Amino acid sequence: MNENPTSDSGRTWIGWALFAIGLIAVFGLGIMFASIMDRRGESRDSYAATQRVEIDALEIDPSKWATNWPREYGSYREMTDDTTHTKYGGAFPRDYLEETPANVVLFAGYGFSKEYRQARGHVYTVEDVTTTKRNSSTTPATCWTCKSGIVVVKMAEYGRKRMPDAERASLQEAALAGAGDFYANKFDDFRGKIDHPIGCLDCHDPGTMTLRIARPAIVEAFQRQGKDINDVSHQEMRTLVCAQCHVEYYFKGEGKYLTFPWDEGTTPEAMESYYDKFDFADWTHAISKTPMLKMQHPDYEVYTTGIHAYRNVACADCHMPYKTECGVKYSDHHLQSPLLNIENSCQVCHRWGEDEIRLRVEGIQDKVREGRSRAERAVALAHFDIAACIEIGASGAELEPLRKLVRQAQMRWDYVAANNGMGFHSPAECLRILNASVELAQECRIESARVLAAHGYAKPVRYPEFGSKEAAQTMIAQFVNDSPPSLLAR
């Protein structure tokens, strides 16, 4: 017999109450979803409403986009300030050779020993590339690739002449078809014809403002790995539009075809293996006569090994953080060090004070700089040790393993040194690579001492003075002119 005659009805009431709550929740979610879809529609309408003027599909002048996107353009123009600086970065054109004279030794016989300055920012790309002392009459047009959206338009013009259905081709497809024709020219062929720096067209489709990849090299690098770069997420694209240019690359073959050496991976070891398979070298070192590799600026490759990439933080999250002005949210197009904009860049995720964040970042960078300093001195001295072996009459067979070691050591040092951010994008990986650089350089020096001893020389090598840019360049000129100073004590 049921001692509580109301228990069944109570349970029934509770069941109906739960059902009603569930029904209300579902109804509420439906309203919310409909509202979101309405707002998406409103966003599309708002986007259309901002289009005060129609922008040509190949418009390379950023000022022409400003009518529709005044806030983005205004912040873009803030990059004209080339006086900003942080401890290891900023926009002012610091002289790396003056700051670190060992660079003159490390790049002896190459253009980077003549001039090597910190980049001033996107608005100065054309001006800086046309005035650098690294250019010569033989410089290929390939060097223009990342300096202006005009380059992509020129590639597309070449490409459409080759395509049977040119009018339907996208800018990316046409540029892919015409890239080789553009690269085959000389740099000087386009002097005065390329007058707009990196701008809106480099990253955006003017019709929809969606992010897109325009430059062929990264598209081709993905294709060789069996990937379609256009299938990535929007968040990934906020990094890949930067990776079009902020990467290691080389000029392949007689046509100087811009190529990313990623076929075996993006670590220094993987890229070194790629280059070694066809004995590629950027130049022959004037001191050690070693075929060398010059790392460009493998920012993307280093970033992929760091904590921010692991957490799916894009380049734009830190270097182009969102701003709100008069209720309008937009990306800050003043690309700069996050340390110059800590509130919007860093404190979105890291809830510490600005001073504490800056101290933390610079503390990491100081450690990487210390490791870099150890590596660059060890590698520089290794070049002189090999030169001493040459002077004493060592054979090619004796010199070959020494040259291999110094090539490996410098390539690893440069993988970190050429990187923006003084290793902050991936500190652990950068310190690992610098440790390997020091180890390889010291092994080279030990083996060089053995070669000298085998030839009856047991005294120290007399290393030339390279404590200043001027002293280093004067000394290097002797090696370049085949009248090097003696490194052996007689």
Backbone torsions as a table, in degrees:
resi	resn	phi	psi	omega
1	MET	NA	135.4	-179.4
2	ASN	-76.8	117.8	-178.2
3	GLU	-80.4	-14.6	-179.5
4	ASN	-125.1	89.9	-172.9
5	PRO	-67.0	-14.0	-178.9
6	THR	-93.0	-3.9	-174.0
7	SER	-65.8	-40.8	-179.5
8	ASP	-65.9	-43.2	179.2
9	SER	-66.9	-32.6	177.4
10	GLY	-64.5	-44.1	179.0
11	ARG	-64.2	-37.4	178.2
12	THR	-62.2	-43.8	179.7
13	TRP	-61.3	-42.7	179.8
14	ILE	-62.7	-41.3	179.3
15	GLY	-60.8	-45.4	179.2
16	TRP	-65.7	-34.4	179.1
17	ALA	-64.7	-44.5	179.0
18	LEU	-63.5	-39.4	178.5
19	PHE	-61.9	-42.9	-179.4
20	ALA	-64.2	-42.5	179.0
21	ILE	-61.6	-43.2	178.4
22	GLY	-61.9	-41.2	179.9
23	LEU	-63.4	-42.8	178.4
24	ILE	-63.3	-41.1	-179.8
25	ALA	-62.4	-44.8	179.4
26	VAL	-62.7	-43.0	179.3
27	PHE	-61.5	-42.5	179.1
28	GLY	-62.8	-43.4	178.3
29	LEU	-62.8	-37.6	178.5
30	GLY	-62.8	-44.3	177.9
31	ILE	-60.9	-42.9	-180.0
32	MET	-61.6	-44.8	-179.6
33	PHE	-61.9	-44.0	179.1
34	ALA	-61.8	-38.4	179.0
35	SER	-64.0	-42.3	178.5
36	ILE	-61.0	-44.6	-179.6
37	MET	-64.0	-37.2	177.2
38	ASP	-63.2	-41.7	-179.0
39	ARG	-66.9	-34.0	175.7
40	ARG	-62.7	-41.2	177.1
41	GLY	-63.3	-40.7	177.7
42	GLU	-62.9	-37.9	178.8
43	SER	-62.0	-40.9	178.5
44	ARG	-65.2	-41.4	178.6
45	ASP	-64.8	-40.5	179.6
46	SER	-64.5	-40.4	178.7
47	TYR	-59.9	-45.8	179.8
48	ALA	-62.5	-36.2	-178.0
49	ALA	-67.4	-27.7	-179.6
50	THR	-75.5	-14.6	-177.6
51	GLN	-78.1	79.1	-178.8
52	ARG	-68.5	-33.5	176.9
53	VAL	-132.3	152.9	176.1
54	GLU	-84.3	129.2	-178.7
55	ILE	-97.0	129.3	179.9
56	ASP	-59.6	145.1	-177.2
57	ALA	-61.3	-20.7	-179.5
58	LEU	-120.3	30.3	-178.7
59	GLU	-76.1	115.6	-176.5
60	ILE	-100.0	-10.6	-179.5
61	ASP	-83.6	111.2	-178.1
62	PRO	-59.4	-29.4	-178.1
63	SER	-65.3	-24.2	178.7
64	LYS	-73.9	-22.1	177.4
65	TRP	-83.6	-14.7	-171.3
66	ALA	-65.3	-28.9	179.9
67	THR	-59.8	-40.6	179.4
68	ASN	-84.5	-29.6	-172.9
69	TRP	-131.7	64.5	-174.1
70	PRO	-64.7	-36.9	-178.8
71	ARG	-68.5	-44.8	178.4
72	GLU	-62.2	-43.8	-179.4
73	TYR	-67.0	-39.6	178.9
74	GLY	-60.6	-42.8	178.8
75	SER	-71.4	-33.5	174.8
76	TYR	-58.2	-42.7	-178.2
77	ARG	-68.5	-16.9	176.8
78	GLU	-65.3	-16.3	177.6
79	MET	-71.2	-5.7	175.0
80	THR	-68.0	-16.9	176.3
81	ASP	-76.9	105.1	-179.3
82	ASP	-105.3	29.5	178.4
83	THR	-108.2	-6.4	-177.9
84	THR	-70.2	147.2	177.3
85	HIS	-157.7	151.5	170.1
86	THR	-117.6	-174.8	-177.9
87	LYS	-60.1	-38.8	-176.6
88	TYR	-124.5	9.1	-178.0
89	GLY	-151.1	-146.2	-176.4
90	GLY	106.5	-173.3	-176.3
91	ALA	-104.5	-9.4	-178.8
92	PHE	-74.5	145.1	-172.5
93	PRO	-79.6	69.0	180.0
94	ARG	-60.0	144.1	-177.9
95	ASP	-89.7	106.6	-178.2
96	TYR	-65.4	-30.6	-179.5
97	LEU	-72.4	-36.6	176.9
98	GLU	-69.3	-41.7	-177.5
99	GLU	-71.1	-37.7	-177.9
100	THR	-135.9	84.1	-176.6
101	PRO	-57.5	-21.9	177.4
102	ALA	-58.7	-24.5	176.8
103	ASN	-59.3	-35.0	179.2
104	VAL	-61.6	-41.5	178.5
105	VAL	-68.4	-45.2	-175.4
106	LEU	-64.9	-29.7	-179.8
107	PHE	-108.7	25.0	-178.1
108	ALA	-55.2	127.0	-179.9
109	GLY	89.3	1.7	-178.1
110	TYR	-122.7	159.6	-176.4
111	GLY	-59.2	-28.8	-178.1
112	PHE	-68.7	-14.7	175.3
113	SER	-84.0	-9.6	177.4
114	LYS	-91.0	-45.0	178.3
115	GLU	-152.7	133.6	-179.9
116	TYR	-152.1	102.2	-176.2
117	ARG	-122.5	155.8	175.2
118	GLN	-67.4	136.1	179.6
119	ALA	-64.1	141.7	-176.8
120	ARG	-88.4	-14.6	-178.4
121	GLY	127.0	169.4	-171.5
122	HIS	-61.3	-34.9	-175.7
123	VAL	-72.4	-11.4	-178.9
124	TYR	-107.9	9.2	-171.6
125	THR	-61.1	-43.3	-178.8
126	VAL	-68.8	-46.0	-179.8
127	GLU	-60.1	-44.1	-176.1
128	ASP	-70.6	-39.0	-177.8
129	VAL	-72.3	-25.7	-179.7
130	THR	-85.6	-14.3	-178.3
131	THR	-107.8	-9.3	-178.1
132	THR	-64.6	144.6	178.8
133	LYS	-73.8	-6.4	-179.1
134	ARG	-76.0	-16.3	-179.9
135	ASN	-77.9	152.9	175.2
136	SER	-147.7	-178.6	-179.5
137	SER	-67.4	-16.7	-178.9
138	THR	-98.3	-2.4	-179.1
139	THR	-60.1	128.8	-177.7
140	PRO	-78.6	159.4	177.2
141	ALA	-62.5	-19.0	178.9
142	THR	-53.3	-29.7	-178.5
143	CYS	-67.1	-12.4	176.8
144	TRP	-81.1	-16.5	-163.0
145	THR	-49.3	-46.7	-174.7
146	CYS	-100.5	19.6	-175.4
147	LYS	-103.8	-13.7	-176.1
148	SER	-164.9	147.6	173.4
149	GLY	-67.6	-19.6	177.6
150	ILE	-59.0	-33.0	-179.6
151	VAL	-59.9	-44.5	-179.7
152	VAL	-64.6	-39.4	177.9
153	VAL	-63.6	-42.6	178.5
154	LYS	-62.5	-44.1	177.6
155	MET	-58.5	-43.6	-179.4
156	ALA	-64.3	-36.3	177.1
157	GLU	-61.9	-44.8	176.1
158	TYR	-61.9	-44.2	-175.1
159	GLY	-64.4	-39.4	-177.5
160	ARG	-67.5	-23.5	175.5
161	LYS	-70.6	-20.9	-178.7
162	ARG	-96.1	-14.9	-170.4
163	MET	-96.5	134.1	-180.0
164	PRO	-68.8	-30.1	-178.7
165	ASP	-122.0	59.3	-169.6
166	ALA	-62.9	-35.6	-174.3
167	GLU	-66.5	-27.8	-178.8
168	ARG	-88.3	-9.0	-176.8
169	ALA	-72.6	140.4	174.2
170	SER	-74.2	167.5	177.3
171	LEU	-59.8	-40.5	179.8
172	GLN	-63.1	-45.9	-179.0
173	GLU	-64.5	-42.5	-179.7
174	ALA	-67.6	-40.2	178.6
175	ALA	-64.1	-38.4	176.7
176	LEU	-60.4	-41.2	-178.0
177	ALA	-70.7	-27.6	-175.1
178	GLY	-108.5	2.7	-175.9
179	ALA	-58.5	-45.7	-177.7
180	GLY	-60.5	-37.4	178.7
181	ASP	-65.5	-37.5	178.6
182	PHE	-68.8	-47.5	-177.8
183	TYR	-59.2	-29.8	-174.6
184	ALA	-70.1	-10.7	178.3
185	ASN	-81.1	174.9	173.1
186	LYS	-94.2	154.6	178.0
187	PHE	-56.7	-44.1	-176.6
188	ASP	-66.1	-18.6	179.1
189	ASP	-63.3	-21.3	-176.8
190	PHE	-113.1	7.4	175.6
191	ARG	-61.9	132.5	-178.9
192	GLY	82.4	-14.8	180.0
193	LYS	-98.5	-16.4	177.0
194	ILE	-112.7	105.9	-171.6
195	ASP	-125.7	6.0	175.9
196	HIS	-120.3	132.2	-179.8
197	PRO	-76.4	-171.7	176.1
198	ILE	-54.7	133.9	-177.1
199	GLY	-150.5	-156.0	-172.3
200	CYS	-60.6	-42.9	-174.8
201	LEU	-63.6	-22.8	-178.8
202	ASP	-65.1	-24.4	-175.1
203	CYS	-126.1	-18.9	-171.9
204	HIS	-121.4	148.0	166.9
205	ASP	-85.2	117.8	-175.3
206	PRO	-63.8	-20.3	-179.7
207	GLY	-77.7	-33.8	-176.4
208	THR	-123.3	-13.8	-175.5
209	MET	65.4	12.5	174.3
210	THR	-69.2	150.4	176.5
211	LEU	-72.1	143.3	179.0
212	ARG	-150.4	159.6	176.3
213	ILE	-97.8	127.3	-179.1
214	ALA	-107.2	-32.8	-172.9
215	ARG	-84.1	137.3	-171.8
216	PRO	-67.3	-35.4	-168.3
217	ALA	-59.3	-42.0	-178.5
218	ILE	-73.8	-33.1	175.8
219	VAL	-61.7	-45.7	-179.0
220	GLU	-67.1	-36.9	178.5
221	ALA	-62.9	-40.6	176.9
222	PHE	-66.6	-41.2	-179.4
223	GLN	-61.3	-40.1	-179.9
224	ARG	-66.5	-18.8	176.4
225	GLN	-97.9	8.6	179.0
226	GLY	75.7	26.1	-177.5
227	LYS	-119.9	153.1	174.4
228	ASP	-109.6	113.7	-174.7
229	ILE	-65.7	-19.5	-179.5
230	ASN	-80.9	-5.1	-179.5
231	ASP	-93.8	1.1	-175.9
232	VAL	-77.1	165.4	179.3
233	SER	-73.8	165.6	177.7
234	HIS	-61.3	-40.0	-179.5
235	GLN	-64.6	-40.1	176.5
236	GLU	-64.5	-37.8	-180.0
237	MET	-64.1	-27.0	178.4
238	ARG	-70.4	-9.1	170.8
239	THR	-104.4	-41.2	-173.7
240	LEU	-68.0	-28.3	175.8
241	VAL	-64.2	-27.2	174.9
242	CYS	-78.2	-37.0	-178.0
243	ALA	-70.0	-7.5	172.0
244	GLN	-56.5	-31.9	-173.0
245	CYS	-126.2	-33.5	-175.8
246	HIS	-83.8	68.0	-174.3
247	VAL	-149.4	170.8	168.4
248	GLU	-83.1	140.8	-179.8
249	TYR	-152.2	170.0	173.0
250	TYR	-150.4	167.2	-180.0
251	PHE	-100.5	113.3	-171.4
252	LYS	-91.6	129.8	171.4
253	GLY	70.3	-174.0	-178.5
254	GLU	-64.7	-29.4	-179.2
255	GLY	-81.1	1.1	179.4
256	LYS	52.1	47.7	-175.0
257	TYR	-77.8	120.8	-177.8
258	LEU	-64.0	123.8	-173.4
259	THR	-140.1	139.1	173.9
260	PHE	-94.9	126.8	-176.4
261	PRO	-83.4	55.2	-173.3
262	TRP	-101.7	6.3	-172.0
263	ASP	-59.3	-29.6	179.7
264	GLU	-108.0	0.0	-179.0
265	GLY	133.3	177.7	-175.9
266	THR	-114.5	6.9	173.9
267	THR	-77.2	160.6	177.6
268	PRO	-60.9	-35.4	179.2
269	GLU	-64.9	-42.2	-179.1
270	ALA	-67.1	-42.4	-179.2
271	MET	-71.0	-35.4	175.5
272	GLU	-61.4	-43.1	177.6
273	SER	-60.4	-42.3	178.1
274	TYR	-59.0	-49.0	-178.0
275	TYR	-66.4	-38.5	-176.2
276	ASP	-66.3	-25.2	-176.9
277	LYS	-64.5	-24.5	175.5
278	PHE	-128.6	28.9	173.1
279	ASP	50.9	42.6	-179.8
280	PHE	-74.9	142.0	173.7
281	ALA	-146.3	141.1	176.4
282	ASP	-77.0	-34.2	178.3
283	TRP	-166.5	169.2	176.4
284	THR	-103.3	125.5	-175.5
285	HIS	-64.3	132.4	-174.1
286	ALA	-69.0	-25.2	-177.2
287	ILE	-91.0	-54.1	-175.1
288	SER	-94.6	-6.0	-178.3
289	LYS	58.2	34.9	-178.8
290	THR	-96.8	134.1	172.3
291	PRO	-67.8	118.4	-169.7
292	MET	-111.8	160.3	172.9
293	LEU	-112.1	131.6	175.5
294	LYS	-106.7	114.0	172.9
295	MET	-72.2	140.4	-179.8
296	GLN	-87.8	-94.1	176.6
297	HIS	-145.5	78.3	-175.0
298	PRO	-75.0	56.8	-178.1
299	ASP	-64.6	-44.2	-178.6
300	TYR	-64.9	-44.2	-177.5
301	GLU	-60.9	-42.9	178.9
302	VAL	-68.8	-43.6	179.5
303	TYR	-53.7	-39.9	-175.3
304	THR	-63.5	-16.6	-179.7
305	THR	-98.6	1.6	-174.4
306	GLY	-99.7	173.3	-176.0
307	ILE	-67.4	-33.1	-178.9
308	HIS	-67.3	-40.2	176.0
309	ALA	-64.5	-40.3	179.6
310	TYR	-60.6	-35.2	179.8
311	ARG	-89.3	8.9	177.9
312	ASN	63.3	33.7	172.8
313	VAL	-87.7	125.1	-176.7
314	ALA	-87.3	162.8	175.7
315	CYS	-53.9	-43.7	-177.0
316	ALA	-64.7	-28.0	-179.8
317	ASP	-60.2	-35.3	-177.5
318	CYS	-99.1	-37.4	-174.8
319	HIS	-96.8	-12.7	176.8
320	MET	-139.4	57.2	-174.2
321	PRO	-65.1	159.6	179.5
322	TYR	-71.6	146.5	174.1
323	LYS	-128.6	156.5	175.6
324	THR	-124.3	128.4	-178.7
325	GLU	-138.7	120.5	-178.6
326	CYS	53.9	38.7	178.8
327	GLY	80.4	1.4	-179.6
328	VAL	-103.4	125.5	178.6
329	LYS	-96.6	131.4	179.8
330	TYR	-152.7	164.8	178.4
331	SER	-83.3	131.7	177.5
332	ASP	-71.7	116.6	-178.1
333	HIS	-92.9	14.1	170.0
334	HIS	-87.6	85.6	-177.9
335	LEU	-68.8	123.9	-176.8
336	GLN	-160.4	178.2	175.8
337	SER	-63.8	134.4	176.1
338	PRO	-58.2	-23.5	178.7
339	LEU	-67.4	-14.1	175.8
340	LEU	-93.3	0.9	-178.0
341	ASN	-151.9	51.5	-171.4
342	ILE	-60.5	-38.8	-176.5
343	GLU	-59.2	-46.3	-178.1
344	ASN	-84.9	-29.2	-175.3
345	SER	-89.0	-55.3	-170.8
346	CYS	-92.2	-41.7	-171.9
347	GLN	-75.0	-5.0	172.5
348	VAL	-61.8	-35.3	-179.4
349	CYS	-110.6	-36.3	-173.8
350	HIS	-102.1	109.7	-172.1
351	ARG	-88.6	53.1	175.8
352	TRP	-117.0	171.1	177.1
353	GLY	-72.2	160.4	-178.3
354	GLU	-60.4	-42.9	-178.7
355	ASP	-63.3	-39.8	-179.8
356	GLU	-67.1	-41.1	178.4
357	ILE	-63.9	-46.3	180.0
358	ARG	-61.7	-42.1	179.0
359	LEU	-61.8	-41.5	179.9
360	ARG	-64.2	-47.4	-179.2
361	VAL	-63.2	-48.0	-178.4
362	GLU	-66.7	-30.5	175.8
363	GLY	-63.2	-41.2	176.2
364	ILE	-65.5	-45.9	-178.8
365	GLN	-63.7	-36.8	178.2
366	ASP	-59.5	-40.9	-179.2
367	LYS	-67.4	-41.4	177.4
368	VAL	-65.5	-40.4	179.2
369	ARG	-62.8	-38.8	177.4
370	GLU	-62.8	-45.4	178.1
371	GLY	-63.5	-38.0	178.4
372	ARG	-64.4	-40.9	179.4
373	SER	-62.0	-41.8	178.2
374	ARG	-62.7	-41.6	-178.2
375	ALA	-68.0	-45.6	-175.0
376	GLU	-66.0	-34.3	177.3
377	ARG	-70.7	-43.0	179.4
378	ALA	-60.9	-42.1	-179.2
379	VAL	-69.5	-41.4	179.7
380	ALA	-60.5	-45.4	179.7
381	LEU	-66.4	-32.5	178.2
382	ALA	-62.4	-37.9	176.7
383	HIS	-60.6	-42.5	179.5
384	PHE	-68.5	-35.4	177.0
385	ASP	-61.8	-40.7	177.4
386	ILE	-66.4	-39.6	177.7
387	ALA	-61.2	-36.5	177.2
388	ALA	-65.1	-38.1	176.8
389	CYS	-64.6	-38.7	176.7
390	ILE	-63.0	-44.8	-178.0
391	GLU	-61.6	-35.9	-177.1
392	ILE	-80.9	-8.7	175.3
393	GLY	101.3	24.4	178.8
394	ALA	-63.3	147.0	-178.6
395	SER	-79.2	166.7	176.7
396	GLY	-60.1	-37.8	179.7
397	ALA	-64.9	-34.6	178.5
398	GLU	-74.5	-33.6	-175.9
399	LEU	-80.8	-27.2	-173.9
400	GLU	-56.5	-49.4	179.5
401	PRO	-66.4	-30.1	177.8
402	LEU	-66.8	-43.8	179.9
403	ARG	-66.1	-36.2	177.5
404	LYS	-62.6	-41.9	-179.0
405	LEU	-66.1	-43.8	-178.0
406	VAL	-71.2	-32.6	174.9
407	ARG	-62.0	-45.6	179.4
408	GLN	-64.9	-42.0	-177.7
409	ALA	-64.8	-45.9	-177.2
410	GLN	-71.2	-35.9	178.7
411	MET	-60.0	-39.6	179.7
412	ARG	-71.4	-42.1	175.5
413	TRP	-57.9	-44.8	-175.1
414	ASP	-70.6	-29.3	177.2
415	TYR	-58.3	-35.4	177.7
416	VAL	-87.6	-44.3	-174.7
417	ALA	-65.1	-36.1	-178.1
418	ALA	-78.2	-5.8	-177.0
419	ASN	-81.9	138.3	173.2
420	ASN	-75.0	147.5	175.3
421	GLY	99.3	2.0	-179.0
422	MET	46.3	49.4	173.0
423	GLY	81.2	-3.4	-173.9
424	PHE	-66.6	-26.0	-178.8
425	HIS	-63.7	-24.2	177.7
426	SER	-163.1	76.8	-172.8
427	PRO	-58.6	-45.2	-177.3
428	ALA	-62.3	-44.0	179.8
429	GLU	-66.0	-40.7	-179.5
430	CYS	-64.8	-40.9	178.9
431	LEU	-68.2	-36.4	175.3
432	ARG	-59.6	-45.1	-177.4
433	ILE	-68.4	-39.5	178.2
434	LEU	-66.5	-37.3	175.7
435	ASN	-59.9	-42.6	178.6
436	ALA	-64.1	-38.2	179.6
437	SER	-61.5	-47.5	179.4
438	VAL	-61.8	-43.7	-179.0
439	GLU	-61.0	-45.3	-179.3
440	LEU	-67.4	-40.0	179.4
441	ALA	-65.2	-42.2	179.7
442	GLN	-68.3	-35.2	175.4
443	GLU	-63.1	-40.7	176.8
444	CYS	-60.2	-42.1	-178.0
445	ARG	-68.1	-38.4	177.7
446	ILE	-64.4	-45.8	-179.9
447	GLU	-65.9	-33.1	176.5
448	SER	-64.7	-41.1	177.8
449	ALA	-62.0	-35.2	178.6
450	ARG	-68.8	-39.2	177.5
451	VAL	-64.1	-43.5	178.6
452	LEU	-61.7	-42.1	179.7
453	ALA	-64.2	-37.3	179.0
454	ALA	-64.3	-24.1	177.7
455	HIS	-97.2	13.4	174.6
456	GLY	84.7	15.3	-179.2
457	TYR	-110.7	120.0	-176.9
458	ALA	-122.9	9.4	179.9
459	LYS	-91.7	164.8	178.2
460	PRO	-66.6	151.0	172.8
461	VAL	-74.4	139.5	179.4
462	ARG	-91.4	98.7	-176.3
463	TYR	-79.0	131.3	178.4
464	PRO	-66.9	162.4	179.0
465	GLU	-77.5	128.6	173.6
466	PHE	-141.8	42.2	-178.1
467	GLY	-79.8	-10.3	176.6
468	SER	-137.1	160.7	179.3
469	LYS	-58.7	-46.1	-177.3
470	GLU	-64.7	-45.2	179.9
471	ALA	-62.6	-41.6	-179.4
472	ALA	-66.0	-43.4	-179.0
473	GLN	-67.1	-37.4	177.2
474	THR	-64.0	-42.5	-179.7
475	MET	-68.2	-42.3	-179.4
476	ILE	-63.2	-34.4	179.8
477	ALA	-58.5	-31.8	177.5
478	GLN	-65.5	-41.7	177.9
479	PHE	-68.2	-40.9	179.7
480	VAL	-62.3	-36.0	-178.5
481	ASN	-90.2	13.8	177.5
482	ASP	58.0	35.3	173.4
483	SER	-134.3	57.6	-173.9
484	PRO	-69.6	153.1	174.3
485	PRO	-69.4	151.3	178.2
486	SER	-70.9	135.5	179.9
487	LEU	-104.2	0.0	-176.9
488	LEU	-109.7	135.0	176.7
489	ALA	-78.9	119.4	-177.6
490	ARG	-94.1	NA	NA
